[in-house]
Amino acid sequence: MMAPSETSVQTTNTRKTDTSHSVGVKVTTKAESTGITDNLELNPWYFRTVPGILKLVQLELATTAVGTVLYFIVAVVQLAATNRKDYHYALYHHGYYSSYIAAGCFGLFNFVAYAAGTFFLFMEWKDSKPATTTVTIPDSTPNPTNSH
């Protein structure tokens, strides 16, 4: 753990007016390291390497997957709410019904587009993982049935 660091600031201001007086301020602070972020650094060049690019693909895969689920939920809620009896009458009466149905359909189109993007990102991530190989080592012990 790092030693506490000390900072000391001292300011003195003397001003002469009708009555003479002086003002002084002394501030002393002590800071102690918690050890959590002592070695934490951001290296932007890391994201230009293969492991850094893989981390970005994983992050993009996760955010696209979350977006896919959210687009599906919003589109279904939009279409379901539009077809409620009380809401349907108000929308149809004011001329907004077709706009709300179109918004729900475009939400479904966005869901399909995000689902395709998630699939392609998953395939890219899956192909970028190193292949595991299985090595079989032949048994070199002599077989007792073939001995002379």
C-alpha positions in Angstrom: 0.0 0.0 0.0 1.3 3.4 -0.8 2.3 5.9 1.9 -0.2 8.7 2.6 0.7 11.9 0.7 0.4 15.3 2.4 -0.5 18.6 0.8 -0.1 21.8 2.6 -1.3 25.2 1.5 -0.7 28.3 3.5 -1.9 31.8 2.5 -1.5 35.0 4.4 -3.1 38.2 3.3 -2.4 41.5 5.0 -4.4 44.5 4.3 -4.2 48.0 5.8 -7.4 49.9 6.2 -8.7 52.2 8.9 -8.0 49.5 11.4 -5.0 47.2 10.8 -5.7 43.5 10.7 -4.3 40.4 9.0 -6.0 37.3 7.7 -4.4 33.9 7.4 -5.7 30.5 6.0 -3.9 27.2 6.5 -5.2 24.1 4.8 -3.7 20.7 5.4 -5.0 17.6 3.6 -3.9 14.0 3.8 -4.8 11.5 1.1 -4.3 7.8 1.5 -4.4 5.4 -1.5 -7.1 2.6 -1.4 -5.0 0.4 -3.6 -8.0 -0.3 -6.0 -7.0 1.9 -8.9 -3.3 2.3 -8.3 -2.3 0.2 -11.4 -5.4 0.9 -13.5 -4.5 2.5 -16.8 -6.3 2.9 -20.2 -4.2 1.8 -23.1 -6.0 2.8 -26.3 -3.4 1.0 -28.4 -4.7 -2.3 -26.9 -7.8 -2.0 -29.0 -5.7 -2.2 -32.2 -4.4 -5.7 -31.2 -6.2 -8.9 -31.9 -7.3 -9.4 -28.2 -8.5 -5.8 -28.0 -10.6 -6.2 -31.2 -12.1 -9.4 -29.8 -13.1 -7.5 -26.6 -14.8 -4.8 -28.8 -16.6 -7.5 -30.8 -17.8 -9.1 -27.5 -19.0 -5.7 -26.2 -20.8 -5.0 -29.5 -22.3 -8.5 -29.5 -23.7 -8.0 -26.0 -25.2 -4.5 -26.8 -26.7 -5.7 -30.0 -28.2 -8.7 -28.3 -29.8 -6.5 -25.6 -31.0 -4.1 -28.4 -32.6 -7.1 -30.1 -34.6 -8.1 -27.1 -35.6 -4.6 -26.3 -36.8 -3.9 -29.9 -38.9 -7.1 -29.8 -40.5 -6.1 -26.4 -41.3 -2.6 -27.6 -42.7 -3.7 -30.9 -45.0 -6.2 -29.3 -46.1 -3.8 -26.6 -46.8 -1.1 -29.3 -48.9 -3.4 -31.3 -50.7 -4.8 -28.3 -51.5 -1.4 -26.9 -52.7 -0.1 -30.3 -55.3 -2.9 -30.4 -56.8 -2.3 -27.0 -60.5 -1.5 -27.3 -60.5 1.8 -25.5 -57.2 2.9 -27.0 -58.1 1.7 -30.5 -61.2 3.9 -30.6 -59.3 7.0 -29.5 -56.5 6.4 -32.1 -59.0 5.6 -34.9 -61.1 8.6 -34.1 -58.2 11.0 -34.2 -56.5 9.5 -37.2 -53.4 8.0 -35.5 -54.3 4.3 -35.7 -52.4 3.6 -38.9 -49.3 5.5 -37.7 -49.2 3.5 -34.5 -49.6 0.2 -36.4 -46.8 1.3 -38.7 -44.6 2.1 -35.7 -45.2 -1.4 -34.3 -44.4 -3.0 -37.7 -41.2 -0.9 -38.1 -40.2 -2.0 -34.6 -40.6 -5.6 -35.7 -38.4 -4.8 -38.8 -35.8 -3.4 -36.5 -36.0 -6.5 -34.3 -35.3 -8.7 -37.4 -32.4 -6.4 -38.4 -30.9 -6.5 -35.0 -31.4 -10.3 -34.7 -29.5 -10.7 -38.0 -26.7 -8.4 -36.7 -26.5 -10.4 -33.5 -26.3 -13.6 -35.4 -23.5 -12.3 -37.7 -21.6 -10.9 -34.7 -21.9 -14.2 -32.9 -20.6 -16.1 -35.9 -17.7 -13.7 -36.2 -16.9 -14.1 -32.5 -17.2 -17.9 -32.7 -14.8 -18.0 -35.7 -12.3 -15.7 -34.0 -11.9 -18.0 -31.0 -8.8 -20.2 -31.2 -9.5 -23.7 -32.2 -9.0 -26.4 -29.6 -6.9 -29.3 -30.7 -6.8 -32.8 -29.2 -3.5 -34.5 -29.1 -3.4 -38.2 -28.8 -0.2 -39.7 -27.4 0.3 -43.3 -28.3 0.8 -45.7 -25.5 4.5 -46.7 -25.5 4.2 -49.5 -22.9 5.0 -53.0 -24.3 2.2 -55.3 -24.8 2.7 -58.4 -22.7 1.0 -60.8 -25.1 3.4 -60.0 -28.0 6.6 -60.6 -25.9 8.9 -63.6 -26.7 
